[in-house]
Amino acid sequence: MARSVSFNQAVHPEYASAMLGLVFEKMISDGVDATREYAREVGEWNDLKRRGWFAVAHHLRNAFSHNGRWHFERHAIVPAAWRGYRVDRELSGQPAAGFLSWFDGTQLLDCMLLYVQGVVDVGLQQVRGGGGPFL
């Protein structure tokens, strides 16, 4: 599945691209922050932070907070993997922009939303009606 975003000729492509990058970073960062707070509130933070899908999102959020470059504290849980994406210490200092596609970024946000809404658990297993895993 492919998605495209286009702007009219009045918007310089470089400015449009920069704006989309900021929106993407904000989407991931705010999603991670809200999900982390929810998990702490319901007592699932220690489990959630070790799940590959959330660990990738959390590391990406941290990279966006460190001038757009991967940064790992000594206690960081790495490696972390989700789908075909892998985060490890070898990324340290490298730019995070472009690491995750827009499509997968929206899917990752969907994981966070489904978890916070109680539709799936930390392992992305459906909690209402059985089934899963989601995404």
C-alpha positions as CSV (number, residue, x, y, z in Angstrom):
1,M,0.0,0.0,0.0
2,A,1.4,3.4,-0.9
3,R,0.3,6.8,0.2
4,S,1.4,10.1,-1.2
5,V,1.1,13.7,-0.1
6,S,1.4,16.5,-2.5
7,F,1.3,20.3,-2.3
8,N,0.4,22.9,-4.9
9,Q,3.2,24.9,-6.7
10,A,2.9,27.8,-4.2
11,V,4.7,25.7,-1.6
12,H,8.4,25.1,-2.1
13,P,9.0,21.3,-1.9
14,E,11.8,21.7,0.6
15,Y,9.5,23.6,3.0
16,A,6.7,21.1,2.5
17,S,9.1,18.2,3.2
18,A,10.4,19.9,6.4
19,M,6.8,20.5,7.6
20,L,5.9,16.9,7.0
21,G,9.0,15.7,8.9
22,L,8.0,17.9,11.9
23,V,4.4,16.5,11.8
24,F,5.7,13.0,11.7
25,E,8.1,13.5,14.7
26,K,5.3,15.2,16.7
27,M,2.9,12.3,15.9
28,I,5.3,9.7,17.1
29,S,6.6,11.6,20.1
30,D,3.2,12.6,21.4
31,G,1.9,9.1,20.8
32,V,4.8,7.6,22.8
33,D,4.4,10.0,25.7
34,A,0.6,9.4,26.0
35,T,1.1,5.6,25.7
36,R,3.9,5.6,28.3
37,E,1.7,7.6,30.8
38,Y,-1.2,5.2,30.2
39,A,1.0,2.2,30.8
40,R,2.3,3.6,34.0
41,E,-1.2,4.4,35.2
42,V,-2.4,0.8,34.6
43,G,0.8,-0.8,35.9
44,E,2.0,-2.2,32.6
45,W,5.0,0.1,32.0
46,N,7.7,-2.5,32.8
47,D,6.1,-4.9,30.3
48,L,5.4,-2.4,27.6
49,K,8.9,-0.8,27.4
50,R,10.3,-4.3,26.6
51,R,7.9,-4.9,23.7
52,G,9.5,-4.5,20.3
53,W,6.8,-2.4,18.8
54,F,6.8,0.1,21.6
55,A,10.6,0.0,22.2
56,V,11.2,1.0,18.5
57,A,8.7,3.9,18.9
58,H,10.2,5.0,22.2
59,H,13.8,5.0,20.8
60,L,12.5,7.0,17.8
61,R,10.9,9.5,20.1
62,N,14.1,9.9,22.0
63,A,16.1,10.4,18.8
64,F,13.7,13.1,17.8
65,S,14.3,14.7,21.2
66,H,18.1,14.6,20.7
67,N,18.4,16.8,17.6
68,G,17.0,14.1,15.4
69,R,19.9,11.7,16.1
70,W,19.8,8.3,17.7
71,H,20.9,8.5,21.4
72,F,21.0,5.7,23.9
73,E,21.4,5.9,27.6
74,R,23.3,3.1,29.3
75,H,20.1,1.5,30.6
76,A,18.4,1.6,27.1
77,I,16.7,-1.6,26.1
78,V,18.4,-2.5,22.8
79,P,18.2,-4.1,20.4
80,A,14.6,-3.5,19.7
81,A,12.8,-4.7,16.6
82,W,9.4,-4.3,15.0
83,R,8.4,-5.5,11.5
84,G,11.6,-5.0,9.4
85,Y,13.0,-2.2,11.6
86,R,15.8,-2.8,14.1
87,V,17.2,-0.3,16.6
88,D,20.5,-1.0,18.2
89,R,23.5,1.0,19.6
90,E,25.2,1.0,16.2
91,L,22.7,3.7,15.2
92,S,24.1,6.0,17.9
93,G,24.7,9.5,16.5
94,Q,23.1,8.8,13.1
95,P,20.1,10.8,11.9
96,A,16.7,9.2,12.7
97,A,14.8,11.0,9.9
98,G,13.7,8.5,7.2
99,F,14.2,5.5,9.5
100,L,10.5,4.6,9.5
101,S,8.2,5.0,6.5
102,W,5.1,7.2,6.8
103,F,2.9,4.2,6.4
104,D,4.6,2.2,9.1
105,G,4.7,5.3,11.3
106,T,0.9,5.5,11.1
107,Q,0.7,1.8,11.8
108,L,2.9,2.2,14.8
109,L,0.6,5.0,16.0
110,D,-2.4,2.7,15.5
111,C,-0.7,0.2,17.8
112,M,-0.4,2.8,20.5
113,L,-4.0,3.9,20.0
114,L,-5.4,0.4,20.1
115,Y,-3.4,-0.3,23.3
116,V,-4.5,2.8,25.1
117,Q,-8.1,2.2,24.0
118,G,-8.0,-1.3,25.6
119,V,-8.6,-3.1,22.3
120,V,-5.2,-4.9,22.4
121,D,-2.8,-5.7,25.2
122,V,0.9,-4.8,25.4
123,G,1.6,-7.8,23.1
124,L,-0.9,-6.4,20.6
125,Q,-3.3,-9.4,21.2
126,Q,-6.9,-8.5,21.0
127,V,-8.6,-8.3,24.4
128,R,-12.2,-7.9,23.2
129,G,-13.7,-10.9,21.4
130,G,-10.4,-12.9,21.1
131,G,-8.3,-13.2,18.0
132,G,-5.2,-11.2,17.2
133,P,-2.4,-10.3,16.9
134,F,-3.2,-6.9,15.5
135,L,-0.9,-5.1,13.1
